[in-house]
Structures are given as structure tokens and as C-alpha cells.
Amino acid sequence: MIFEIKNIYKDYIQAKQAVPVLHDITLSVDEGEYVAIMGPSGSGKSTLMNIIGCLDKQTKGSFYFDGTDIMSAGDKKLSEIRNKKIGFVFQNFNLLPRQSALENVELPLLYAGVSKKERRRRAKMALERVGLENRMNFRPTQLSGGQKQRVAIARAIVNKPRLLLADEPTGALDTASGEQVMELFEGLNKEGVTIVMITHEPDIARRAKRIMYIRDGRLYTEPPRNEREVQG
């Protein structure tokens, strides 16, 4: 099992008042799964993603990632998990604009203390895996949206993480580029990469092997009734 969340809640404090965002969420993901978490804007899916990605902690409930109790883990341990065990893919790519594609992909390895020669070798392999062997020295401003996202995916997988966590990975892409990214995810999953993808798009969610639905901070295995009526 990659991670297990049990009965978690998340509140934010605004004007000294607790504002509940997530309510009693339970979710486990096994090695090799491909899970989509689908919900509209404001449903709590980004908050849930931040918790799964160890970028934030739940208010209460339990969360074990690869055997580590995240609630009691310190900043150093959380940083190590994010760097070595989770690969992140964001809607807006989050690439460094002045660095080449190759240098962007090397970043997680740099933070992990990998030697320059080994960083370069592994970054080149990751870019080849996403079909950008001819764009390694291009900066993000010289790349299309789809190419930027493939650089981001190469960066996410270069450390061979336990989990690939994707937040609206096709949200900033045209249809053709989005299709290329989804085909890439499917290929990675067939190779054994575990993927959890956050999306609001039904067509994108259906590409996963399992879909969970989040609405008003609660997680469902089936679409809430009003969503079923829209989809039906």
C-alpha cells in the first residue's frame, strides 16, 4: 500500500473561526493503482491533494504514507518524502523559466544530493521517456504547453517516486496536448507507476482505473445524486 487515509478532517482558521474544508475522508491507494479524484471548484480536492502530497497536514484523523505516520512527522521527514517518494505534476507546470528543460528535470536530483554526472544521465533518460529528447536544451518559453507539461512529468518521475500526484494536469492544455499527456500517464501506469490525479473533467477522470468523487469536502465512490443526473 502506498498510502492510507482514515477519517481525516481539515479545518482552516479564519477570523478566529474554524472553517471546515474536508469531512471524514477515508482513502487508500495500493501500489500500481491509477486513481482519479473528481470534483468541481471549491469541493476540497486541492486541499486533499495537498494533504496526500505532504504539503499540508490534516486537522485530525490518520494518514500513513509508505508506513510513515504523517501527522507526527517533522519537517525534515516530510521534505524527504516529498523529494524522494512523490512526484508532482501541476496544472501550470511550475517550471523555472530561465533553466533548460534538462536543468528543470535535474532539480529533484539536485535536492537529493545526486552527483552532477548522474543527475544529467537520469534527467536525459526521463526526457527521452516523455518524447522530448530533441528539446532538452530548450527553455520553457521555447516550448508549447504540452511540451512544458511533459517536462514537468519528466521532472516528476526522474526520482522514481512511489507516487505520481497530478493536479489538473490537462487544465492548461488544448485537446490534442491533453490527449498526449493522458496517453503518457497510461503508459507510465502500465510500467508500474502509481498515479493519483485530481480533475474536474469527466472525460479525463474516466482515463483512470478508479474514480472517486469529492463534493463539499466529502469523498464518495459514486457521483453524488445531482452529478449523476447531469451525467445521465
C-alpha positions as CSV (number, residue, x, y, z in Angstrom):
1,M,0.0,0.0,0.0
2,I,1.3,3.5,-0.9
3,F,-0.8,5.4,1.5
4,E,-3.9,5.1,3.7
5,I,-6.0,8.0,5.0
6,K,-8.6,7.3,7.7
7,N,-11.4,9.6,8.9
8,I,-9.4,12.8,8.2
9,Y,-10.8,16.3,8.7
10,K,-9.3,19.6,7.7
11,D,-10.2,23.0,9.1
12,Y,-8.8,26.4,8.4
13,I,-8.9,29.3,10.8
14,Q,-10.4,32.5,9.5
15,A,-11.1,35.4,11.9
16,K,-10.6,33.0,14.8
17,Q,-13.3,30.8,13.5
18,A,-12.7,27.2,12.3
19,V,-13.8,26.7,8.7
20,P,-14.3,23.0,7.8
21,V,-13.0,22.0,4.4
22,L,-12.7,18.2,4.5
23,H,-15.1,15.9,6.4
24,D,-14.4,12.4,7.5
25,I,-12.4,11.3,4.4
26,T,-11.1,7.7,4.1
27,L,-9.0,6.6,1.1
28,S,-6.3,4.0,0.5
29,V,-4.2,3.5,-2.7
30,D,-2.2,0.4,-3.5
31,E,1.0,0.0,-5.5
32,G,0.3,0.3,-9.2
33,E,-3.2,1.9,-9.0
34,Y,-4.4,4.8,-11.2
35,V,-7.0,6.8,-9.3
36,A,-8.8,9.9,-10.3
37,I,-10.4,12.2,-7.7
38,M,-13.0,14.2,-9.4
39,G,-14.8,17.3,-8.2
40,P,-15.8,20.9,-9.0
41,S,-14.0,24.0,-7.9
42,G,-14.4,24.5,-4.2
43,S,-15.1,20.9,-3.5
44,G,-11.9,20.4,-1.4
45,K,-9.9,18.4,-4.0
46,S,-6.9,20.7,-3.9
47,T,-6.8,20.6,-0.1
48,L,-7.0,16.8,-0.2
49,M,-4.2,16.8,-2.8
50,N,-2.0,19.0,-0.5
51,I,-2.5,16.5,2.3
52,I,-1.7,13.5,0.2
53,G,1.3,15.3,-1.2
54,C,2.5,16.0,2.4
55,L,2.3,19.8,1.7
56,D,-0.2,20.2,4.5
57,K,-1.4,18.2,7.4
58,Q,-4.9,17.1,8.4
59,T,-6.6,18.7,11.5
60,K,-7.5,15.2,12.8
61,G,-7.6,11.6,11.6
62,S,-4.7,9.3,10.5
63,F,-2.6,9.4,7.4
64,Y,0.2,6.9,6.7
65,F,2.4,7.3,3.7
66,D,4.6,4.3,2.8
67,G,4.5,3.3,6.5
68,T,5.2,6.8,7.9
69,D,2.7,8.5,10.3
70,I,2.5,11.9,8.6
71,M,0.6,13.6,11.4
72,S,3.6,13.1,13.7
73,A,6.4,13.5,11.1
74,G,8.7,16.5,11.3
75,D,9.5,19.0,8.5
76,K,12.8,17.2,7.6
77,K,11.0,13.8,7.2
78,L,8.2,15.4,5.2
79,S,10.7,17.2,2.9
80,E,12.4,13.8,2.3
81,I,9.1,12.1,1.4
82,R,8.2,14.9,-1.0
83,N,11.6,14.8,-2.7
84,K,12.1,11.1,-2.9
85,K,8.7,9.4,-2.8
86,I,6.3,11.8,-4.5
87,G,6.4,13.3,-8.0
88,F,4.2,16.4,-8.5
89,V,2.6,17.5,-11.8
90,F,0.7,20.8,-11.6
91,Q,-1.7,22.5,-14.0
92,N,0.6,25.4,-14.6
93,F,3.8,23.3,-14.9
94,N,5.8,25.2,-12.2
95,L,9.0,25.2,-14.4
96,L,11.9,27.6,-13.8
97,P,11.7,30.0,-16.8
98,R,15.5,30.6,-17.1
99,Q,16.5,27.0,-16.9
100,S,16.5,24.5,-19.7
101,A,14.2,21.5,-19.8
102,L,17.2,19.3,-18.8
103,E,18.0,21.6,-15.8
104,N,14.4,21.7,-14.7
105,V,14.2,17.9,-14.7
106,E,17.5,17.7,-12.8
107,L,16.2,19.8,-9.8
108,P,14.7,16.9,-7.7
109,L,18.0,15.1,-8.1
110,L,20.0,18.2,-7.1
111,Y,18.0,18.5,-3.9
112,A,18.5,14.7,-3.3
113,G,22.3,15.2,-3.4
114,V,22.8,13.2,-6.6
115,S,26.1,13.8,-8.4
116,K,26.1,16.1,-11.5
117,K,27.0,13.3,-13.9
118,E,24.3,11.0,-12.6
119,R,21.8,13.9,-12.5
120,R,22.4,14.6,-16.1
121,R,22.2,10.9,-17.1
122,R,18.9,10.3,-15.3
123,A,17.3,13.6,-16.5
124,K,18.1,12.8,-20.1
125,M,16.5,9.4,-19.7
126,A,13.4,10.9,-18.2
127,L,13.1,13.4,-21.1
128,E,13.6,10.6,-23.6
129,R,10.8,8.7,-21.8
130,V,8.3,11.6,-22.4
131,G,9.4,12.1,-26.0
132,L,11.5,15.3,-25.6
133,E,15.0,14.1,-26.5
134,N,15.2,16.9,-29.1
135,R,14.1,19.6,-26.7
136,M,16.4,19.1,-23.8
137,N,18.2,22.4,-24.1
138,F,15.1,24.5,-24.8
139,R,13.8,26.9,-22.1
140,P,10.1,26.8,-21.1
141,T,9.4,29.9,-23.2
142,Q,10.5,28.0,-26.3
143,L,8.1,25.1,-25.6
144,S,4.4,24.6,-26.2
145,G,2.0,24.0,-23.4
146,G,2.0,20.2,-24.0
147,Q,5.8,20.1,-24.1
148,K,6.0,22.1,-20.8
149,Q,3.7,19.6,-19.2
150,R,5.8,16.7,-20.5
151,V,8.9,18.3,-19.0
152,A,7.0,18.6,-15.7
153,I,6.2,14.9,-15.9
154,A,9.8,14.0,-16.6
155,R,10.8,16.0,-13.6
156,A,8.1,14.2,-11.5
157,I,9.3,10.7,-12.5
158,V,13.1,11.3,-12.5
159,N,13.5,10.3,-8.9
160,K,11.4,7.1,-9.4
161,P,8.8,8.1,-6.8
162,R,6.4,5.8,-5.1
163,L,3.5,8.1,-6.2
164,L,2.8,10.4,-9.1
165,L,0.4,13.1,-7.9
166,A,-1.2,15.2,-10.7
167,D,-3.3,18.3,-10.1
168,E,-5.5,19.1,-13.1
169,P,-2.7,18.0,-15.5
170,T,-4.6,18.9,-18.7
171,G,-6.3,22.0,-17.4
172,A,-4.0,24.4,-19.2
173,L,-3.7,22.4,-22.4
174,D,-5.5,22.1,-25.7
175,T,-7.3,18.9,-26.5
176,A,-4.5,17.3,-28.6
177,S,-1.8,18.1,-26.0
178,G,-4.1,16.9,-23.2
179,E,-4.6,13.6,-25.1
180,Q,-0.8,13.2,-25.3
181,V,-0.4,13.7,-21.6
182,M,-3.1,11.2,-20.8
183,E,-1.5,8.6,-23.1
184,L,1.8,9.2,-21.3
185,F,0.1,8.7,-17.9
186,E,-1.4,5.5,-19.1
187,G,1.9,4.3,-20.3
188,L,3.6,5.1,-17.0
189,N,0.9,3.3,-15.1
190,K,1.4,0.2,-17.3
191,E,5.0,0.3,-16.3
192,G,4.0,0.2,-12.6
193,V,3.9,3.9,-11.7
194,T,1.1,4.7,-9.1
195,I,-0.9,7.7,-10.1
196,V,-3.4,9.9,-8.2
197,M,-4.9,12.5,-10.4
198,I,-7.1,15.5,-9.3
199,T,-9.5,16.7,-12.0
200,H,-12.9,18.3,-12.6
201,E,-13.2,16.9,-16.2
202,P,-15.3,13.7,-16.5
203,D,-13.5,12.6,-19.8
204,I,-10.1,12.9,-18.1
205,A,-11.3,11.1,-14.9
206,R,-12.5,8.2,-17.0
207,R,-9.0,7.5,-18.2
208,A,-8.1,6.3,-14.7
209,K,-8.8,2.8,-13.4
210,R,-10.7,4.0,-10.4
211,I,-12.7,7.2,-9.8
212,M,-13.5,8.8,-6.5
213,Y,-15.8,11.8,-6.3
214,I,-15.4,14.8,-3.9
215,R,-18.1,17.2,-3.2
216,D,-18.4,19.7,-0.4
217,G,-15.4,18.2,1.3
218,R,-16.7,14.7,1.4
219,L,-15.4,11.7,-0.7
220,Y,-17.7,9.3,-2.5
221,T,-17.2,6.1,-4.5
222,E,-20.2,7.1,-6.7
223,P,-21.2,10.5,-8.1
224,P,-23.4,12.5,-5.7
225,R,-27.0,12.3,-6.9
226,N,-27.1,15.8,-8.6
227,E,-23.9,14.9,-10.6
228,R,-25.4,11.6,-11.7
229,E,-28.4,13.4,-13.0
230,V,-26.2,15.8,-15.0
231,Q,-24.1,12.9,-16.4
232,G,-27.1,10.7,-17.1
